[in-house]
Amino acid sequence: MDDSSRQRWLSTVILVGVLYFAIGIASIALAGAAASNQMQFFWRLFAFVISAVVFASHIAHEHFRLRNTERSTAWHGAVAVAFGAFALALKANIHDLGSASGYRPRMLVALVAWPLLTAVPAFIIALVVAAGLTLRRGST
């Protein structure tokens, strides 16, 4: 892999990770301002759907535009998801620092757990989807 292609996929991963972070922060704010439990649910579901669209778009970009292998596509998608989850965990840790109850050291676990808990399923899903797209492309 040359430096330009490495820089291209890394910048895409960072951009998509920032999108996940922004979606998470926006949904937290909107759900927090909601007047009812139903509206809180709606904003959380909406964030999930938008994140799924971003994830699908990232897989499509990696597969169709960059023509990456299934494994690379899955890896890049999982790294973007992990980056977004890490950013949210970092924000949660910073928020916890200013809380009235004081900082809870167990929040540090989130810095590792959230990226892992999101990246592993993202890798598997992206791998399956990319393999399906490759099979479909090969059969047409």
C-alpha positions as CSV (number, residue, x, y, z in Angstrom):
1,M,0.0,0.0,0.0
2,D,1.5,3.3,-1.0
3,D,1.4,6.5,1.1
4,S,-1.3,8.2,-1.0
5,S,-3.7,5.3,-0.7
6,R,-2.9,4.9,3.0
7,Q,-3.6,8.6,3.6
8,R,-6.8,8.4,1.5
9,W,-8.3,5.5,3.6
10,L,-7.1,7.0,6.8
11,S,-8.7,10.4,6.1
12,T,-11.9,8.7,5.1
13,V,-11.9,6.7,8.3
14,I,-11.4,9.9,10.3
15,L,-14.1,11.7,8.5
16,V,-16.6,8.9,9.0
17,G,-15.6,8.5,12.6
18,V,-16.2,12.2,13.2
19,L,-19.6,11.8,11.5
20,Y,-20.4,9.0,14.0
21,F,-19.3,11.2,16.9
22,A,-21.4,14.1,15.6
23,I,-24.5,11.9,15.2
24,G,-24.0,10.6,18.8
25,I,-23.6,14.1,20.3
26,A,-26.6,15.4,18.3
27,S,-28.8,12.5,19.4
28,I,-27.8,13.0,23.0
29,A,-28.7,16.6,22.9
30,L,-32.0,16.0,21.0
31,A,-33.0,13.1,23.2
32,G,-32.1,15.1,26.3
33,A,-34.3,18.0,25.2
34,A,-37.2,15.7,24.3
35,A,-40.5,16.2,26.2
36,S,-41.5,12.6,26.3
37,N,-40.1,9.1,26.4
38,Q,-41.4,8.5,22.9
39,M,-39.5,11.5,21.5
40,Q,-36.3,10.3,23.3
41,F,-36.8,6.9,21.7
42,F,-37.4,8.6,18.3
43,W,-34.2,10.6,18.4
44,R,-32.1,7.6,19.5
45,L,-33.6,5.5,16.8
46,F,-33.1,8.3,14.2
47,A,-29.4,8.4,15.2
48,F,-29.1,4.7,14.8
49,V,-30.7,4.8,11.3
50,I,-28.4,7.7,10.2
51,S,-25.4,5.9,11.5
52,A,-26.5,2.8,9.6
53,V,-26.7,4.9,6.4
54,V,-23.2,6.3,7.0
55,F,-21.9,2.8,7.6
56,A,-23.6,1.5,4.4
57,S,-22.2,4.5,2.5
58,H,-18.7,3.9,3.8
59,I,-18.9,0.2,2.7
60,A,-20.2,1.2,-0.7
61,H,-17.4,3.8,-1.1
62,E,-14.7,1.2,-0.1
63,H,-16.2,-1.5,-2.3
64,F,-17.3,0.3,-5.5
65,R,-15.2,3.4,-5.6
66,L,-11.9,2.3,-4.1
67,R,-12.4,-1.4,-5.2
68,N,-10.9,-2.7,-2.0
69,T,-11.1,-6.3,-1.0
70,E,-13.7,-7.5,1.4
71,R,-11.2,-7.7,4.3
72,S,-9.9,-4.2,3.7
73,T,-13.5,-2.8,3.4
74,A,-14.4,-4.5,6.6
75,W,-11.3,-3.3,8.4
76,H,-11.7,0.3,7.3
77,G,-15.4,0.3,8.3
78,A,-14.6,-1.2,11.7
79,V,-11.8,1.3,12.3
80,A,-14.1,4.2,11.5
81,V,-16.7,2.8,13.9
82,A,-14.1,2.3,16.6
83,F,-12.8,5.8,16.1
84,G,-16.3,7.3,16.6
85,A,-16.9,5.1,19.6
86,F,-13.6,6.1,21.1
87,A,-14.4,9.8,20.6
88,L,-17.8,9.3,22.3
89,A,-16.1,7.5,25.2
90,L,-13.6,10.2,25.5
91,K,-16.4,12.8,25.6
92,A,-18.1,10.8,28.3
93,N,-14.9,10.7,30.4
94,I,-14.5,14.4,30.0
95,H,-18.1,15.0,31.0
96,D,-17.7,12.7,34.0
97,L,-14.8,14.8,35.2
98,G,-17.1,17.8,35.7
99,S,-20.0,15.8,37.3
100,A,-21.1,16.6,40.8
101,S,-20.3,13.0,42.0
102,G,-16.7,13.3,40.8
103,Y,-14.8,11.3,38.2
104,R,-15.3,7.5,38.3
105,P,-12.1,5.7,37.3
106,R,-14.1,2.9,35.9
107,M,-15.1,5.2,33.1
108,L,-11.6,4.6,31.7
109,V,-12.9,1.1,30.7
110,A,-15.2,2.8,28.2
111,L,-12.1,4.1,26.2
112,V,-11.4,0.4,25.4
113,A,-14.7,-1.2,25.7
114,W,-16.8,1.0,23.5
115,P,-14.5,0.8,20.5
116,L,-14.3,-3.0,20.8
117,L,-18.0,-3.5,21.4
118,T,-18.8,-1.6,18.2
119,A,-15.9,-2.4,16.0
120,V,-16.1,-6.2,16.2
121,P,-19.8,-6.4,15.0
122,A,-19.1,-3.7,12.4
123,F,-16.2,-5.8,11.0
124,I,-18.3,-8.9,10.8
125,I,-21.2,-7.1,9.2
126,A,-19.0,-5.2,6.7
127,L,-17.2,-8.4,5.8
128,V,-20.4,-10.2,5.1
129,V,-21.9,-7.3,3.1
130,A,-18.7,-6.8,1.1
131,A,-18.5,-10.5,0.3
132,G,-22.1,-10.5,-0.8
133,L,-21.4,-7.5,-3.0
134,T,-18.4,-9.2,-4.5
135,L,-20.5,-12.4,-5.2
136,R,-23.2,-10.3,-6.8
137,R,-20.8,-8.4,-8.9
138,G,-19.2,-11.7,-10.0
139,S,-22.6,-13.2,-11.0
140,T,-23.7,-10.3,-13.2
